[in-house]
Amino acid sequence: MKLKRFYSLFTLLVLSQFIIACGVRSLPMNKNEVEARLAEVTNQYKRRADLVPNLVSTVKGYASHEQETLEGVVNARAKASQISIDPSKISPQQLKEFQSAQGSLSQALGRLMVVVEKYPDLKADKNFRDLQAQLEGTENRITIARQRYIESIKEFNNLVTVFPTNLTNKVFFHFEKMPQWDVVGTENIQEAPKVEF
């Protein structure tokens, strides 16, 4: 009787270890991690969008005849702010639209910084320097948040597609691979902004 009970406990222990090792916990935990990482990316983009009106106001005082560039930044910010994504229900199309809007804002800000180079008084202004430092810091945070998001997507997709966790996924969860961050929609992001005077 004791031997039978021992075998039952041993079998239960082995089975529980097998279930733990096969992703019953890691799949949902990694999905939550991906959603949290995407939320951090959107948080950093929101921070950038909040800084843009201050930047535009500061530049406007010095570069009032650069209206087209300033309007481009304002319009790109408005478009980027309108697109929101739900991390738990993200589709490849939603991600592409979000990336495109954020890429357009990045390009508009790049053009604005080229315009700023023309105004030495503006570059020397303390408020502008502080704002520019905040914007540069935000861009760095965005880059780090995107890198973390890309890595968490890779880890999640590996769990969904690689043995043995893919079997657990097929039986219990039915998670699909998540779309990976890409530079789609930011066609000219590698080109330096061009501003003609």
C-alpha positions as a Markdown table, in Angstrom:
| # | Residue | x | y | z |
|---|---|---|---|---|
| 1 | Met | 0.0 | 0.0 | 0.0 |
| 2 | Lys | 2.8 | 2.4 | 0.9 |
| 3 | Leu | 4.6 | 1.6 | -2.4 |
| 4 | Lys | 1.5 | 2.3 | -4.4 |
| 5 | Arg | 1.1 | 5.6 | -2.6 |
| 6 | Phe | 4.8 | 6.4 | -3.2 |
| 7 | Tyr | 4.3 | 5.8 | -6.9 |
| 8 | Ser | 1.2 | 7.9 | -7.0 |
| 9 | Leu | 3.0 | 10.8 | -5.4 |
| 10 | Phe | 6.1 | 10.3 | -7.6 |
| 11 | Thr | 3.9 | 10.3 | -10.7 |
| 12 | Leu | 2.1 | 13.4 | -9.5 |
| 13 | Leu | 5.4 | 15.2 | -8.9 |
| 14 | Val | 6.8 | 14.3 | -12.3 |
| 15 | Leu | 3.6 | 15.3 | -14.0 |
| 16 | Ser | 3.5 | 18.6 | -12.2 |
| 17 | Gln | 7.1 | 19.3 | -13.2 |
| 18 | Phe | 6.3 | 18.4 | -16.8 |
| 19 | Ile | 3.3 | 20.8 | -16.8 |
| 20 | Ile | 5.4 | 23.6 | -15.4 |
| 21 | Ala | 8.2 | 22.9 | -17.9 |
| 22 | Cys | 5.8 | 22.9 | -20.8 |
| 23 | Gly | 4.7 | 26.5 | -20.6 |
| 24 | Val | 1.4 | 26.3 | -18.7 |
| 25 | Arg | 2.7 | 29.3 | -16.6 |
| 26 | Ser | 5.3 | 30.8 | -18.9 |
| 27 | Leu | 3.0 | 31.3 | -21.9 |
| 28 | Pro | 0.5 | 33.6 | -20.2 |
| 29 | Met | 3.3 | 35.3 | -18.2 |
| 30 | Asn | 5.2 | 36.1 | -21.4 |
| 31 | Lys | 2.0 | 37.4 | -23.1 |
| 32 | Asn | 1.5 | 39.7 | -20.1 |
| 33 | Glu | 5.1 | 40.8 | -20.4 |
| 34 | Val | 4.7 | 41.6 | -24.1 |
| 35 | Glu | 1.6 | 43.7 | -23.4 |
| 36 | Ala | 3.5 | 45.6 | -20.6 |
| 37 | Arg | 6.4 | 46.3 | -22.9 |
| 38 | Leu | 4.1 | 47.6 | -25.6 |
| 39 | Ala | 2.4 | 49.8 | -23.0 |
| 40 | Glu | 5.8 | 51.2 | -22.1 |
| 41 | Val | 6.5 | 52.0 | -25.8 |
| 42 | Thr | 3.2 | 53.9 | -26.1 |
| 43 | Asn | 3.9 | 55.7 | -22.8 |
| 44 | Gln | 7.3 | 57.0 | -24.2 |
| 45 | Tyr | 5.6 | 58.1 | -27.4 |
| 46 | Lys | 3.0 | 59.9 | -25.3 |
| 47 | Arg | 5.8 | 61.7 | -23.4 |
| 48 | Arg | 7.3 | 62.8 | -26.7 |
| 49 | Ala | 3.9 | 64.0 | -28.0 |
| 50 | Asp | 3.4 | 66.0 | -24.8 |
| 51 | Leu | 6.8 | 67.8 | -25.3 |
| 52 | Val | 6.2 | 68.7 | -28.9 |
| 53 | Pro | 3.8 | 71.7 | -28.3 |
| 54 | Asn | 6.4 | 73.3 | -25.9 |
| 55 | Leu | 9.1 | 72.7 | -28.5 |
| 56 | Val | 7.0 | 74.2 | -31.3 |
| 57 | Ser | 6.1 | 77.3 | -29.2 |
| 58 | Thr | 9.7 | 77.9 | -28.3 |
| 59 | Val | 10.9 | 77.6 | -31.9 |
| 60 | Lys | 7.9 | 79.7 | -33.2 |
| 61 | Gly | 9.1 | 82.8 | -31.4 |
| 62 | Tyr | 12.5 | 82.6 | -33.3 |
| 63 | Ala | 11.5 | 81.1 | -36.6 |
| 64 | Ser | 8.1 | 82.6 | -37.3 |
| 65 | His | 8.6 | 82.3 | -41.1 |
| 66 | Glu | 9.2 | 78.6 | -40.9 |
| 67 | Gln | 5.5 | 78.0 | -40.6 |
| 68 | Glu | 5.4 | 75.0 | -42.9 |
| 69 | Thr | 7.9 | 73.0 | -40.8 |
| 70 | Leu | 6.1 | 74.0 | -37.6 |
| 71 | Glu | 2.7 | 73.0 | -39.0 |
| 72 | Gly | 4.2 | 69.7 | -40.2 |
| 73 | Val | 5.3 | 68.9 | -36.6 |
| 74 | Val | 1.9 | 69.9 | -35.2 |
| 75 | Asn | 0.0 | 67.8 | -37.8 |
| 76 | Ala | 2.3 | 64.8 | -37.3 |
| 77 | Arg | 1.9 | 65.0 | -33.5 |
| 78 | Ala | -1.9 | 65.2 | -33.9 |
| 79 | Lys | -2.0 | 62.1 | -36.1 |
| 80 | Ala | 0.4 | 60.2 | -33.9 |
| 81 | Ser | -1.7 | 61.1 | -30.8 |
| 82 | Gln | -5.0 | 59.9 | -32.5 |
| 83 | Ile | -3.8 | 56.3 | -33.0 |
| 84 | Ser | -4.0 | 54.2 | -30.0 |
| 85 | Ile | -3.5 | 50.4 | -29.7 |
| 86 | Asp | -4.8 | 47.9 | -27.3 |
| 87 | Pro | -1.8 | 45.7 | -26.3 |
| 88 | Ser | -4.0 | 42.7 | -25.6 |
| 89 | Lys | -5.7 | 42.8 | -29.0 |
| 90 | Ile | -3.0 | 44.1 | -31.3 |
| 91 | Ser | -3.1 | 43.2 | -35.0 |
| 92 | Pro | -0.3 | 43.6 | -37.6 |
| 93 | Gln | -2.4 | 46.3 | -39.3 |
| 94 | Gln | -2.8 | 48.3 | -36.1 |
| 95 | Leu | 0.9 | 48.0 | -35.3 |
| 96 | Lys | 1.8 | 49.1 | -38.8 |
| 97 | Glu | -0.5 | 52.2 | -38.6 |
| 98 | Phe | 0.9 | 53.1 | -35.2 |
| 99 | Gln | 4.5 | 52.7 | -36.4 |
| 100 | Ser | 3.8 | 54.8 | -39.5 |
| 101 | Ala | 2.3 | 57.7 | -37.4 |
| 102 | Gln | 5.2 | 57.6 | -35.0 |
| 103 | Gly | 7.7 | 57.5 | -37.8 |
| 104 | Ser | 6.1 | 60.6 | -39.4 |
| 105 | Leu | 6.4 | 62.5 | -36.1 |
| 106 | Ser | 10.1 | 61.4 | -35.9 |
| 107 | Gln | 10.7 | 62.8 | -39.4 |
| 108 | Ala | 8.9 | 66.0 | -38.7 |
| 109 | Leu | 10.9 | 66.5 | -35.5 |
| 110 | Gly | 14.1 | 65.8 | -37.5 |
| 111 | Arg | 13.1 | 68.5 | -40.0 |
| 112 | Leu | 12.4 | 70.9 | -37.1 |
| 113 | Met | 15.9 | 70.3 | -35.6 |
| 114 | Val | 17.4 | 71.1 | -39.0 |
| 115 | Val | 15.6 | 74.4 | -39.1 |
| 116 | Val | 16.8 | 75.2 | -35.5 |
| 117 | Glu | 20.4 | 74.9 | -36.7 |
| 118 | Lys | 19.7 | 78.2 | -38.7 |
| 119 | Tyr | 19.0 | 80.2 | -35.5 |
| 120 | Pro | 22.0 | 80.5 | -33.2 |
| 121 | Asp | 20.0 | 82.6 | -30.7 |
| 122 | Leu | 17.5 | 79.8 | -30.3 |
| 123 | Lys | 20.2 | 77.2 | -29.8 |
| 124 | Ala | 21.6 | 79.3 | -27.0 |
| 125 | Asp | 18.3 | 79.8 | -25.3 |
| 126 | Lys | 18.2 | 77.9 | -22.0 |
| 127 | Asn | 14.5 | 76.9 | -22.3 |
| 128 | Phe | 15.2 | 75.5 | -25.8 |
| 129 | Arg | 18.3 | 73.6 | -24.6 |
| 130 | Asp | 16.4 | 72.1 | -21.7 |
| 131 | Leu | 13.5 | 71.1 | -24.0 |
| 132 | Gln | 15.9 | 69.7 | -26.5 |
| 133 | Ala | 17.6 | 67.6 | -23.8 |
| 134 | Gln | 14.3 | 66.3 | -22.6 |
| 135 | Leu | 13.3 | 65.4 | -26.2 |
| 136 | Glu | 16.6 | 63.6 | -26.8 |
| 137 | Gly | 16.2 | 61.7 | -23.5 |
| 138 | Thr | 12.7 | 60.7 | -24.6 |
| 139 | Glu | 14.0 | 59.5 | -27.9 |
| 140 | Asn | 16.5 | 57.4 | -26.1 |
| 141 | Arg | 13.8 | 56.0 | -23.8 |
| 142 | Ile | 11.7 | 55.2 | -26.9 |
| 143 | Thr | 14.6 | 53.3 | -28.4 |
| 144 | Ile | 15.1 | 51.3 | -25.2 |
| 145 | Ala | 11.4 | 50.6 | -24.8 |
| 146 | Arg | 11.2 | 49.4 | -28.4 |
| 147 | Gln | 14.2 | 47.1 | -28.0 |
| 148 | Arg | 12.6 | 45.6 | -24.9 |
| 149 | Tyr | 9.3 | 45.1 | -26.7 |
| 150 | Ile | 11.0 | 43.4 | -29.6 |
| 151 | Glu | 12.8 | 41.1 | -27.3 |
| 152 | Ser | 9.7 | 40.2 | -25.4 |
| 153 | Ile | 7.8 | 39.5 | -28.7 |
| 154 | Lys | 10.7 | 37.2 | -29.7 |
| 155 | Glu | 10.5 | 35.3 | -26.4 |
| 156 | Phe | 6.7 | 35.0 | -26.6 |
| 157 | Asn | 6.8 | 33.8 | -30.2 |
| 158 | Asn | 9.4 | 31.2 | -29.4 |
| 159 | Leu | 7.2 | 29.8 | -26.6 |
| 160 | Val | 4.3 | 29.7 | -29.0 |
| 161 | Thr | 6.2 | 28.0 | -31.8 |
| 162 | Val | 9.0 | 25.9 | -30.3 |
| 163 | Phe | 8.6 | 22.4 | -28.7 |
| 164 | Pro | 7.5 | 21.5 | -26.0 |
| 165 | Thr | 5.7 | 24.8 | -25.1 |
| 166 | Asn | 4.1 | 24.9 | -28.6 |
| 167 | Leu | 2.2 | 21.7 | -27.7 |
| 168 | Thr | 1.0 | 23.2 | -24.4 |
| 169 | Asn | -0.1 | 26.3 | -26.4 |
| 170 | Lys | -2.1 | 24.1 | -28.9 |
| 171 | Val | -3.8 | 22.2 | -26.1 |
| 172 | Phe | -4.5 | 24.9 | -23.6 |
| 173 | Phe | -4.2 | 28.4 | -25.0 |
| 174 | His | -4.3 | 28.7 | -28.8 |
| 175 | Phe | -2.1 | 31.9 | -28.8 |
| 176 | Glu | -1.0 | 33.1 | -32.2 |
| 177 | Lys | 2.4 | 34.6 | -32.9 |
| 178 | Met | 2.4 | 38.3 | -32.2 |
| 179 | Pro | 3.4 | 40.8 | -34.9 |
| 180 | Gln | 7.0 | 42.0 | -34.5 |
| 181 | Trp | 7.9 | 45.7 | -34.5 |
| 182 | Asp | 9.2 | 46.8 | -37.8 |
| 183 | Val | 10.2 | 49.9 | -39.7 |
| 184 | Val | 7.2 | 49.4 | -42.0 |
| 185 | Gly | 5.5 | 52.7 | -42.7 |
| 186 | Thr | 8.6 | 54.7 | -42.0 |
| 187 | Glu | 10.0 | 54.4 | -45.5 |
| 188 | Asn | 12.4 | 57.3 | -45.4 |
| 189 | Ile | 13.5 | 56.9 | -41.7 |
| 190 | Gln | 17.1 | 56.2 | -42.7 |
| 191 | Glu | 17.4 | 59.4 | -44.7 |
| 192 | Ala | 18.4 | 62.6 | -43.1 |
| 193 | Pro | 15.7 | 65.2 | -43.1 |
| 194 | Lys | 16.0 | 67.9 | -45.8 |
| 195 | Val | 14.9 | 71.4 | -45.4 |
| 196 | Glu | 15.4 | 74.0 | -48.1 |
| 197 | Phe | 15.5 | 77.7 | -47.5 |
